[in-house]
Amino acid sequence: MTNAQSRLKFLASDELIGIRQTLLDIAADPHYNTKSVYTTAEQPESSVFVDKHIAYMSNNLNITPEQYLSNLRLRTRIRK
């Protein structure tokens, strides 16, 4: 299977639904810094955050989504 086919398979998978929901939860949680510099008026910040990380995961299929999301939570957590 080529990389493009693997990417399309990932984007059509049921696993992506759970990943997208987790990313939306992180974006909605005030304890995480998910603000993007590149937002536009018609695209909300949470959408930019979610799309960016889904694109990264679909381009790098060798990473484990659970590990990636765990590390993302650690990187974006607001510490007081």
N, C-alpha and C positions, 0 to 999 in steps of 0.2 A: 504494500500500500504506500502510495506517495505521501509526502508531507501535506500536500494540499488536500488529499482525500482524508487523511487523519484529522486535519484541522476541521474540515466540514463535518466529519463524524462527531467530533467533540462538540461543535456548535449546535448540533442537532440532538445531543444526548439528554437524557433525563437528569443526569448529574449536574448539568449546567443550570437547571432550574433552581436547585438547592444552593449552588454557588452564587447565582445572581441574588437570591434572597438573602444570603449571608452578607454579601457586599452591600445590599440596600440597608440591612440592619446596622452595619458598621457606619454607613454614611449618615443614617438618621440618629445615631447615638451621639449625644453631646460630649461624651468622654473621649472621642476620637477626632483628630484633626484630618478632615477629608476635603478641605477647601482646595479648589483648583485655581490656578492662575489664569487658565484659558477658558473660562466660562463665557457663554454668550447669553443674550437676553432670552432667546427661545429655548435654550437647553439648560435645565437646572444643574446645579453643582453635583448632586448625587448621581445624575446620569453620566456626567463626564467621568467621575470616579469609578463607577461600575464598568462603563465601556472600556476605560483604559486598562483595568485589571483583567477583564475578560479577554481583551485583545492580547495582552501579554501571555496569559495562560494558554490561549489557543495557538500562539506562535511558538511556545516553549512546552511542548507536550511531554517532555521528560521530567517535568516537575510534578510533585504530588500536590494536588489542590488543597488538601487539608493542611499540609505543612506550609504552603504558600499563604493561606488565609491566617494561620496562626502567626506567622512571621509578620504579616501585614498588620495584624492587631497590635503586636509588640511595637512596630515602627510608628504607628499612627496614634498610639495611646497618649493622651495628654497627662503629663505628670505634674503634680503640684508641689 
